[in-house]
Amino acid sequence: MNWKFWQKENKDIKPKKKKSKSREWVDAILFAVIAATIIRVFFIEAYTIPTGSMERSLLVGDFLFVSKVNYGPRVPMTPVAFPFAHHTMPITGTKAYWDGVQWKYRRLPGLSDIKRNDVVVFNYPQGDTVALEAQDADYYKMVRNEGWETINKRYTIVSRPVDKRENYIKRCIGIAGDTISMKNGLVSVNGRPEKLKNTGNFTYEVTFKTPNVNFGIFQEMGFSMREGDPEISQLSATSYSFTGSEIMMDDVKKLDFVQSVKELTQPEGYQERDIFPFDPKKNWNVDNFGPIVIPKKGMTVQLDSASMPFYERSIRIYEGNKLEKSGNGWLINGKPATSYTFKMDYYWMMGDNRHNSLDSRYWGFVPEDHIVGKALFIWMSYDTNGSFFSKIRWNRLLKGIN
């Protein structure tokens, strides 16, 4: 039936030309790409766990959904980029973005602020400079160990904008304004000790009453003995290093052939060169450091020899100021300065696998403009070392992240 019977038919108007099949496919693909990009940028994105730094909270092979809405979606800072590629094209290995256009950091309103113990995805803060032939290595650590000239002659060095740096996932231990310290492997936040999550891993020294031990029992308890990544290694004839959760180690203590179980930590006063803030005057290590005050928006610090090892990178790199030493003082953007007021909030991130995690202990603060989103739940978990019928970890599907 013609519902527009009152309108006169205009025979001069030509009917619209029907789209070809190829044109329909192009339109459908274009719509799908645009829709998927909007969802990934502003709502939710899939993410995979590539390393064991969050075990046993998150396992290698876990596939997560990360919410951009919780903390507020970050408006793309590098808007001209190839869809679904992060910083490198998958086949050609070339750059997947054009940094000729850079937008200022902006974030839309979110549902909440970052809270302590949230599991957060963020861009790696020290990923601003990368050696292309050794992208898994930290450029700044390489420079500290081998010297700037050696590294820059040996590798092709590139810089990356904030939103094109590697994605990391860690637990937020401290928020802006908190004071962080660690003693004998136990973190304290604002002077209050914070135990490691029950799902987190720590290293223990286990001493047996006899050297003749059946290690099959430990595999049944959940310890990995796979080659290349064992969670049990020998220290002496009757002593072994175990990497496991507190709950697992409580079960180990109950075994009648176990003599003792104690946490294995670096001694207080022992200095590790690669621990933030890389100050030779501080005898800090992975288990003993601090106190460190995390910068907060509006917080003012004095610029002196005590504060600059902590905050120099934040002032210069993260907040984009020209910082120079001038005599006994400092110049910020060419002007003498005795203090600095921060423009962003910062966070302290650490892995739940405390002795196998590249985290804030090694590179310091995470600026708010590096925050990607909050990890929500595991939608798939795949164990490459499992047998044919057990490659999928069924008990982890649709599991929430705490």
Secondary structure, 3 states (H helix, E strand, C coil): CCCCCCCCCCCCCCCCCCCCHHHHHHHHHHHHHHHHHHHHHHCEEEEECCCCCCCCCCCCCEEEEEECCCCCCECCCCCCECCCCCCECCCCCCECECCCCCCCCCECCCCCCCCCCCEEEEECHHHHEEEHHHCCCCHHHHHHHHCHHHHHHHCCEEECCHHHCCEEEEEEEECCCCEEEEECCEEEECCEEECCCCCCEEEEEEEECCCCCCCHHHHHCCCCCCCCCCCEEECCCCEEEEEECHHHHHHHHCCCCEEEEEECCCCCCCCCCCCCCCCCCCCCECCEEEEEECCCCCCEEECCCCCHHHHHHHHHHHCCCCEEEECCEEEECCEEECEEECCCCEEEEECCECCCCCCHHHHCCEEHHHEEEEEEEEEEEECCCCCCCCCECHHHCCEECC
